[in-house]
């Protein structure tokens, strides 16, 4: 054999040993890293499933049957409250109008009552004058003393009754003014606030309906994302299989190189005719194993990158689930403290308090209206007494005229007094009629109060009590949902964030594929140098595939056969040659010798 070729074969043989050692180290050095990654993948899958479960619970919490039932109850209560407040507002306005009309009529009572006060003074003066004139006449005026006493009593009666009417009128005016201020204040603040709150509740009801629809849509989106996550996890599992595939491919490369090394040692001194064939075989095997090694490491890098991308997608999708649910449930605020359910809970508390205040104000107004009615009854009694006084004055005047006529010319002065008393009786009738007409007008107004008093002591509080109980139940339900919602949202956010962080930390720490590529590059370069030198000495032959057919017996994957065929095609061998049948017992191209996690 050519000494130069022998030396070259020996050098190649020596180069194969460190190359195989590098490959042997690579075939086992990644085992622990991929086993650890497999364990983390199981943890990620479990936590991802938990996040999907919490997401589904949140959707059911907000868009489920209980939430829909609560929404309908809120709508019903909203309608009841609106109707009640409108009724209260209408009746309050009517009551104010009634009270204002009564106030106008009470002002009309003042002038007749002032006339009664003047009448009282006149009666007192007539009583005194009658006593003086009776004393002057002596026995002729004896009957006028009794007359004077009757006049004095009438003046006291007029004084007492008119003062009573005036006092009742003053008390009634204060009562009415106080209630008018109360009603106007209630209208200005309580009713207005209630209307604003109910308007907000109405808007929130619409928002809640939209939220239910949004959450239902989000629930569908969550289902899609969860399905995608499962698919991603499946892709990661599939990618993880390439670790064993790569290991087996490298082992096959090592086996081929070992046999080549043994073959070159066995034929250390071949005859001159066999030497070119040996050099060609070395070139063929090194070229083929270079391609197999490069393909194996490229596939491992691709599979690892797919694994990392899939893991990142899992984290991103879980974060997307968390963000979409938080945005759907919290609205634009994104804050649990200002969530829709929390706002509705506060609004329901406020509106029930206002309803209580409105109920109290209306009860006070009803009591005031009853007081007006009873006071008007008392005033009517006083008017009847004054009307009786007018009749008595008229009778006294008639008696005085008769007595004055009996006394003759000496009773002329008494006749004048009798005429004065007669005029007072006429004034009394006029003043009494004025007061009576005014009070009749007031009574006509107060006659409608019974119809206007929509809040009786027993029935009036019943609607408010029912609404308060209903609101309390709804608030309790809102509180429960809100508490569970915020709790699960917090859990979802923290869990999704933790999972995303752990996935990012895991993916950022995986460089095994890069390390393998760097290390295999050393072995590939050594093999490339061998087959390049061999090709320089002996060009490649067209018998490549036939010469290396024995290697096909070790192939367990279609990709290895494919590379073999590609190398054969490169050397002019027809691809129509019969391929070794791949086992049909498995659907996988990886054969039965692939160990999965």
WONOR-V729203 format. One record per residue. N is the residue number from 0. SS is DSSP state (h for helix, s for strand, l for the rest). PSI is psi in whole degrees, 0 to 359 (none if undefined). D_FIRST is the distance of its C-alpha to the first C-alpha in Angstrom with 1 decimal. Layout:
n & ss & psi & d_first
N & SS & PSI & D_FIRST
N & SS & PSI & D_FIRST
This chain:
n & ss & psi & d_first
0 & l & 151 & 0.0
1 & l & 121 & 3.8
2 & h & 325 & 6.0
3 & h & 319 & 8.5
4 & h & 321 & 7.3
5 & h & 315 & 6.9
6 & h & 321 & 10.3
7 & h & 317 & 11.6
8 & h & 321 & 11.1
9 & h & 319 & 12.8
10 & h & 319 & 15.4
11 & h & 319 & 16.2
12 & h & 319 & 16.5
13 & h & 327 & 18.9
14 & h & 333 & 20.8
15 & h & 328 & 21.4
16 & h & 306 & 23.5
17 & h & 330 & 26.3
18 & h & 316 & 26.3
19 & h & 325 & 27.0
20 & h & 320 & 29.6
21 & h & 316 & 31.4
22 & h & 323 & 31.5
23 & h & 319 & 32.8
24 & h & 320 & 35.5
25 & h & 324 & 36.5
26 & h & 340 & 36.8
27 & h & 348 & 39.6
28 & h & 340 & 41.2
29 & l & 357 & 43.4
30 & h & 309 & 44.9
31 & h & 320 & 48.0
32 & h & 318 & 48.7
33 & h & 329 & 48.8
34 & h & 318 & 50.8
35 & h & 319 & 53.3
36 & h & 322 & 53.4
37 & h & 319 & 54.1
38 & h & 318 & 57.0
39 & h & 325 & 58.4
40 & h & 318 & 58.2
41 & h & 319 & 60.3
42 & h & 317 & 62.8
43 & h & 318 & 62.9
44 & h & 318 & 63.4
45 & h & 314 & 66.3
46 & h & 324 & 67.9
47 & h & 319 & 67.5
48 & h & 321 & 69.3
49 & h & 320 & 72.1
50 & h & 318 & 72.5
51 & h & 321 & 72.8
52 & h & 315 & 75.4
53 & h & 320 & 77.5
54 & h & 315 & 77.3
55 & h & 322 & 78.6
56 & h & 320 & 81.3
57 & h & 317 & 82.4
58 & h & 316 & 82.6
59 & h & 324 & 84.6
60 & h & 319 & 86.8
61 & h & 327 & 87.8
62 & h & 10 & 87.6
63 & l & 190 & 88.4
64 & h & 319 & 91.6
65 & h & 318 & 93.2
66 & h & 318 & 92.7
67 & h & 319 & 94.1
68 & h & 318 & 97.1
69 & h & 320 & 97.7
70 & h & 317 & 97.5
71 & h & 321 & 100.2
72 & h & 321 & 102.4
73 & h & 319 & 102.1
74 & h & 316 & 103.1
75 & h & 313 & 106.1
76 & h & 323 & 107.1
77 & h & 316 & 106.6
78 & h & 315 & 109.0
79 & h & 315 & 111.6
80 & h & 318 & 111.5
81 & h & 314 & 111.8
82 & h & 318 & 114.8
83 & h & 313 & 116.4
84 & h & 322 & 116.0
85 & h & 320 & 117.4
86 & h & 315 & 120.3
87 & h & 316 & 120.9
88 & h & 316 & 120.8
89 & h & 312 & 123.1
90 & h & 325 & 125.6
91 & h & 318 & 125.4
92 & h & 319 & 126.3
93 & h & 318 & 129.2
94 & h & 319 & 130.4
95 & h & 317 & 130.3
96 & h & 318 & 132.3
97 & h & 314 & 134.8
98 & h & 322 & 135.2
99 & h & 322 & 135.6
100 & h & 320 & 138.3
101 & h & 320 & 140.1
102 & h & 320 & 139.9
103 & h & 315 & 141.6
104 & h & 324 & 144.3
105 & h & 327 & 144.8
106 & h & 327 & 145.4
107 & h & 341 & 148.2
108 & h & 337 & 149.8
109 & h & 312 & 150.4
110 & h & 313 & 153.3
111 & h & 323 & 155.4
112 & h & 323 & 154.8
113 & h & 325 & 156.1
114 & h & 323 & 159.2
115 & h & 322 & 159.7
116 & h & 320 & 159.6
117 & h & 321 & 162.3
118 & h & 322 & 164.3
119 & h & 315 & 164.1
120 & h & 319 & 165.7
121 & h & 318 & 168.3
122 & h & 322 & 169.3
123 & h & 317 & 169.6
124 & h & 319 & 171.9
125 & h & 323 & 174.0
126 & h & 316 & 174.3
127 & h & 315 & 175.6
128 & h & 320 & 177.9
129 & h & 320 & 179.2
130 & h & 318 & 179.9
131 & h & 314 & 181.8
132 & h & 324 & 183.9
133 & h & 320 & 184.6
134 & h & 322 & 185.9
135 & h & 323 & 188.1
136 & h & 345 & 189.7
137 & h & 232 & 190.4
138 & h & 330 & 191.4
139 & h & 331 & 190.8
140 & h & 14 & 187.2
141 & h & 320 & 186.6
142 & h & 338 & 184.4
143 & h & 341 & 182.2
144 & h & 315 & 181.0
145 & h & 320 & 179.2
146 & h & 319 & 177.9
147 & h & 320 & 176.5
148 & h & 321 & 174.8
149 & h & 320 & 173.2
150 & h & 318 & 172.0
151 & h & 318 & 170.5
152 & h & 320 & 168.6
153 & h & 322 & 167.3
154 & h & 321 & 166.0
155 & h & 319 & 164.2
156 & h & 313 & 162.7
157 & h & 318 & 161.6
158 & h & 314 & 160.1
159 & h & 315 & 158.2
160 & h & 317 & 156.9
161 & h & 321 & 155.9
162 & h & 322 & 154.2
163 & h & 316 & 152.4
164 & h & 316 & 151.2
165 & h & 318 & 150.1
166 & h & 316 & 148.3
167 & h & 321 & 146.5
168 & h & 317 & 145.7
169 & h & 315 & 144.2
170 & h & 318 & 142.2
171 & h & 320 & 141.0
172 & h & 318 & 140.0
173 & h & 316 & 138.0
174 & h & 314 & 136.3
175 & h & 316 & 135.5
176 & h & 318 & 134.3
177 & h & 317 & 132.0
178 & h & 326 & 130.5
179 & h & 317 & 130.1
180 & h & 319 & 128.1
181 & h & 314 & 126.1
182 & h & 316 & 125.3
183 & h & 320 & 124.5
184 & h & 320 & 122.2
185 & h & 316 & 120.5
186 & h & 318 & 120.1
187 & h & 325 & 118.8
188 & h & 297 & 116.3
189 & h & 306 & 115.8
190 & h & 317 & 115.8
191 & h & 315 & 113.8
192 & h & 317 & 111.2
193 & h & 319 & 111.1
194 & h & 319 & 110.6
195 & h & 315 & 107.7
196 & h & 316 & 106.1
197 & h & 325 & 106.6
198 & h & 318 & 105.1
199 & h & 319 & 102.1
200 & h & 317 & 101.9
201 & h & 317 & 102.1
202 & h & 318 & 99.3
203 & h & 329 & 97.2
204 & h & 316 & 98.0
205 & h & 319 & 96.4
206 & h & 320 & 93.5
207 & h & 319 & 93.1
208 & h & 317 & 93.1
209 & h & 322 & 90.5
210 & h & 318 & 88.6
211 & h & 315 & 88.6
212 & h & 319 & 87.2
213 & h & 317 & 84.6
214 & h & 325 & 83.6
215 & h & 315 & 83.3
216 & h & 319 & 81.0
217 & h & 323 & 79.1
218 & h & 319 & 78.8
219 & h & 320 & 77.1
220 & h & 321 & 74.9
221 & h & 319 & 74.1
222 & h & 319 & 73.2
223 & h & 315 & 70.8
224 & h & 318 & 69.3
225 & h & 320 & 69.0
226 & h & 321 & 67.3
227 & h & 322 & 64.9
228 & h & 316 & 64.3
229 & h & 319 & 63.5
230 & h & 319 & 61.1
231 & h & 319 & 59.5
232 & h & 319 & 59.1
233 & h & 320 & 57.5
234 & h & 322 & 55.1
235 & h & 316 & 54.3
236 & h & 315 & 53.7
237 & h & 320 & 51.4
238 & h & 325 & 49.5
239 & h & 334 & 49.2
240 & h & 337 & 47.2
241 & h & 342 & 44.3
242 & h & 312 & 43.6
243 & h & 325 & 42.5
244 & h & 314 & 40.8
245 & h & 318 & 38.7
246 & h & 315 & 38.0
247 & h & 321 & 36.8
248 & h & 318 & 34.6
249 & h & 322 & 33.0
250 & h & 321 & 32.6
251 & h & 323 & 30.8
252 & h & 315 & 28.5
253 & h & 316 & 27.9
254 & h & 317 & 27.2
255 & h & 319 & 24.7
256 & h & 324 & 22.9
257 & h & 314 & 23.1
258 & h & 323 & 21.6
259 & h & 317 & 18.7
260 & h & 316 & 18.3
261 & h & 319 & 18.5
262 & h & 318 & 16.0
263 & h & 327 & 13.3
264 & h & 320 & 14.2
265 & h & 323 & 14.2
266 & l & 51 & 10.7
267 & l & 330 & 9.4
268 & l & 69 & 6.4
269 & l & 160 & 6.2
270 & l & 168 & 5.5
271 & h & 331 & 4.7
272 & h & 324 & 8.3
273 & h & 344 & 8.8
274 & h & 312 & 6.8
275 & h & 323 & 9.8
276 & h & 321 & 12.1
277 & h & 316 & 11.3
278 & h & 319 & 11.8
279 & h & 320 & 14.9
280 & h & 319 & 16.2
281 & h & 315 & 16.1
282 & h & 318 & 18.0
283 & h & 311 & 20.3
284 & h & 316 & 21.2
285 & h & 322 & 21.7
286 & h & 315 & 23.8
287 & h & 318 & 25.8
288 & h & 333 & 26.5
289 & h & 314 & 27.5
290 & h & 318 & 30.0
291 & h & 319 & 31.2
292 & h & 313 & 31.7
293 & h & 319 & 33.5
294 & h & 318 & 35.6
295 & h & 314 & 36.5
296 & h & 325 & 37.6
297 & h & 316 & 39.4
298 & h & 322 & 41.2
299 & h & 317 & 42.2
300 & h & 318 & 43.5
301 & h & 315 & 45.4
302 & h & 321 & 46.8
303 & h & 317 & 47.8
304 & h & 323 & 49.5
305 & h & 319 & 51.3
306 & h & 313 & 52.4
307 & h & 317 & 53.8
308 & h & 319 & 55.5
309 & h & 319 & 57.0
310 & h & 318 & 58.3
311 & h & 322 & 59.8
312 & h & 322 & 61.5
313 & h & 311 & 62.9
314 & h & 317 & 64.4
315 & h & 320 & 65.7
316 & h & 322 & 67.2
317 & h & 320 & 69.0
318 & h & 321 & 70.3
319 & h & 318 & 71.5
320 & h & 313 & 73.3
321 & h & 314 & 75.1
322 & h & 318 & 76.1
323 & h & 319 & 77.3
324 & h & 319 & 79.4
325 & h & 318 & 80.8
326 & h & 322 & 81.7
327 & h & 319 & 83.2
328 & h & 329 & 85.3
329 & h & 346 & 86.2
330 & l & 202 & 86.8
331 & l & 338 & 86.2
332 & l & 323 & 87.3
333 & l & 17 & 84.3
334 & l & 133 & 86.4
335 & h & 331 & 87.4
336 & h & 340 & 90.6
337 & h & 31 & 91.7
338 & l & 159 & 90.5
339 & h & 312 & 92.6
340 & h & 324 & 93.6
341 & h & 317 & 94.6
342 & h & 318 & 96.7
343 & h & 323 & 98.4
344 & h & 314 & 99.2
345 & h & 319 & 100.9
346 & h & 321 & 102.7
347 & h & 322 & 104.1
348 & h & 313 & 105.4
349 & h & 316 & 107.1
350 & h & 327 & 108.7
351 & h & 324 & 110.1
352 & h & 318 & 111.7
353 & h & 321 & 113.2
354 & h & 321 & 114.5
355 & h & 315 & 116.1
356 & h & 319 & 117.7
357 & h & 319 & 118.8
358 & h & 317 & 120.3
359 & h & 317 & 122.2
360 & h & 320 & 123.5
361 & h & 327 & 124.6
362 & h & 318 & 126.3
363 & h & 321 & 128.2
364 & h & 319 & 129.1
365 & h & 318 & 130.3
366 & h & 321 & 132.4
367 & h & 318 & 133.8
368 & h & 321 & 134.7
369 & h & 321 & 136.5
370 & h & 319 & 138.3
371 & h & 314 & 139.4
372 & h & 313 & 140.8
373 & h & 323 & 142.7
374 & h & 320 & 144.0
375 & h & 328 & 145.3
376 & h & 317 & 147.1
377 & h & 316 & 148.8
378 & h & 322 & 149.7
379 & h & 324 & 151.2
380 & h & 319 & 153.4
381 & h & 319 & 154.6
382 & h & 320 & 155.5
383 & h & 320 & 157.5
384 & h & 320 & 159.5
385 & h & 323 & 160.1
386 & h & 321 & 161.3
387 & h & 324 & 163.7
388 & h & 318 & 164.9
389 & h & 318 & 165.7
390 & h & 321 & 167.9
391 & h & 320 & 169.6
392 & h & 318 & 170.2
393 & h & 320 & 171.8
394 & h & 318 & 174.0
395 & h & 319 & 175.0
396 & h & 319 & 175.9
397 & h & 316 & 178.1
398 & h & 319 & 179.9
399 & h & 320 & 180.4
400 & h & 319 & 182.0
401 & h & 314 & 184.3
402 & h & 321 & 185.4
403 & h & 322 & 185.9
404 & h & 324 & 188.1
405 & h & 331 & 190.2
406 & h & 347 & 190.8
407 & h & 207 & 192.4
408 & h & 332 & 192.5
409 & h & 338 & 191.6
410 & h & 20 & 188.2
411 & h & 319 & 187.2
412 & h & 321 & 184.5
413 & h & 329 & 183.2
414 & h & 321 & 183.0
415 & h & 317 & 180.9
416 & h & 322 & 178.5
417 & h & 321 & 178.4
418 & h & 320 & 177.4
419 & h & 318 & 174.6
420 & h & 321 & 173.4
421 & h & 317 & 173.5
422 & h & 323 & 171.3
423 & h & 324 & 168.9
424 & h & 321 & 168.7
425 & h & 317 & 167.7
426 & h & 320 & 165.1
427 & h & 318 & 163.8
428 & h & 317 & 163.3
429 & h & 311 & 161.5
430 & h & 319 & 159.2
431 & h & 318 & 158.6
432 & h & 321 & 157.8
433 & h & 312 & 155.3
434 & h & 316 & 153.6
435 & h & 317 & 153.7
436 & h & 318 & 152.2
437 & h & 314 & 149.4
438 & h & 327 & 148.7
439 & h & 323 & 148.8
440 & h & 319 & 146.2
441 & h & 318 & 144.1
442 & h & 324 & 144.7
443 & h & 323 & 143.6
444 & h & 314 & 140.4
445 & h & 344 & 139.8
446 & l & 333 & 140.6
447 & l & 355 & 137.1
448 & h & 323 & 135.5
449 & h & 323 & 135.2
450 & h & 328 & 133.2
451 & h & 338 & 131.0
452 & l & 84 & 130.3
453 & l & 346 & 127.0
454 & l & 92 & 126.2
455 & l & 165 & 128.7
456 & l & 321 & 128.3
457 & l & 308 & 126.6
458 & l & 330 & 124.9
459 & h & 322 & 123.8
460 & h & 348 & 121.3
461 & h & 312 & 119.8
462 & h & 318 & 117.4
463 & h & 319 & 116.1
464 & h & 316 & 115.7
465 & h & 316 & 113.7
466 & h & 323 & 111.5
467 & h & 317 & 111.0
468 & h & 317 & 109.9
469 & h & 316 & 107.6
470 & h & 321 & 106.2
471 & h & 319 & 105.7
472 & h & 317 & 103.7
473 & h & 318 & 101.6
474 & h & 320 & 101.0
475 & h & 316 & 100.0
476 & h & 317 & 97.5
477 & h & 317 & 96.3
478 & h & 317 & 95.9
479 & h & 313 & 93.8
480 & h & 316 & 91.6
481 & h & 316 & 91.3
482 & h & 312 & 90.4
483 & h & 320 & 87.8
484 & h & 309 & 86.5
485 & h & 323 & 86.1
486 & h & 313 & 84.6
487 & h & 327 & 82.0
488 & h & 318 & 81.3
489 & h & 316 & 80.7
490 & h & 315 & 78.4
491 & h & 313 & 76.6
492 & h & 312 & 76.1
493 & h & 320 & 75.0
494 & h & 314 & 72.6
495 & h & 318 & 71.1
496 & h & 318 & 70.7
497 & h & 316 & 69.2
498 & h & 315 & 66.7
499 & h & 318 & 65.8
500 & h & 316 & 65.3
501 & h & 320 & 63.2
502 & h & 316 & 61.0
503 & h & 320 & 60.6
504 & h & 318 & 59.8
505 & h & 312 & 57.2
506 & h & 325 & 55.6
507 & h & 339 & 55.6
508 & l & 1 & 53.7
509 & l & 112 & 50.9
510 & l & 15 & 47.7
511 & h & 322 & 45.1
512 & h & 324 & 43.6
513 & h & 320 & 43.3
514 & h & 318 & 41.7
515 & h & 317 & 39.2
516 & h & 318 & 38.3
517 & h & 318 & 37.9
518 & h & 321 & 35.7
519 & h & 336 & 33.5
520 & h & 326 & 33.0
521 & h & 314 & 30.9
522 & h & 320 & 28.6
523 & h & 318 & 28.6
524 & h & 322 & 27.7
525 & h & 315 & 24.7
526 & h & 321 & 23.5
527 & h & 320 & 24.4
528 & h & 321 & 22.3
529 & h & 308 & 19.2
530 & h & 335 & 19.7
531 & h & 316 & 20.8
532 & h & 321 & 17.6
533 & h & 318 & 15.6
534 & h & 328 & 17.9
535 & h & 327 & 17.5
536 & h & 315 & 13.8
537 & l & 112 & 14.3
538 & l & 157 & 18.1
539 & l & 146 & 19.8
540 & l & 168 & 20.4
541 & l & 358 & 23.7
542 & l & 19 & 22.6
543 & h & 305 & 23.0
544 & h & 318 & 26.0
545 & h & 321 & 25.0
546 & h & 330 & 21.6
547 & l & 22 & 23.5
548 & h & 329 & 26.6
549 & h & 335 & 26.1
550 & h & 333 & 27.0
551 & h & 338 & 30.4
552 & h & 338 & 31.5
553 & h & 349 & 31.8
554 & l & 131 & 33.8
555 & l & 358 & 37.5
556 & l & 144 & 38.7
557 & h & 327 & 39.0
558 & h & 325 & 37.9
559 & h & 318 & 34.3
560 & h & 322 & 34.2
561 & h & 316 & 35.7
562 & h & 321 & 32.9
563 & h & 314 & 30.3
564 & h & 322 & 32.2
565 & h & 317 & 32.4
566 & h & 320 & 28.7
567 & h & 317 & 28.3
568 & h & 324 & 31.1
569 & h & 329 & 29.4
570 & l & 16 & 26.4
571 & l & 11 & 28.9
572 & l & 134 & 29.4
573 & l & 138 & 33.0
574 & l & 356 & 35.0
575 & l & 357 & 37.1
576 & l & 147 & 34.6
577 & l & 126 & 36.3
578 & l & 154 & 36.4
579 & l & 131 & 36.6
580 & l & 128 & 40.3
581 & l & 142 & 41.4
582 & l & 132 & 43.8
583 & l & 5 & 47.4
584 & l & 348 & 48.9
585 & l & 144 & 48.9
586 & l & 346 & 50.0
587 & l & 144 & 47.5
588 & l & 353 & 44.1
589 & l & 352 & 43.0
590 & l & 192 & 43.1
591 & l & 359 & 44.5
592 & l & 14 & 42.2
593 & l & 125 & 43.8
594 & l & 121 & 46.0
595 & l & 161 & 49.1
596 & l & none & 51.5
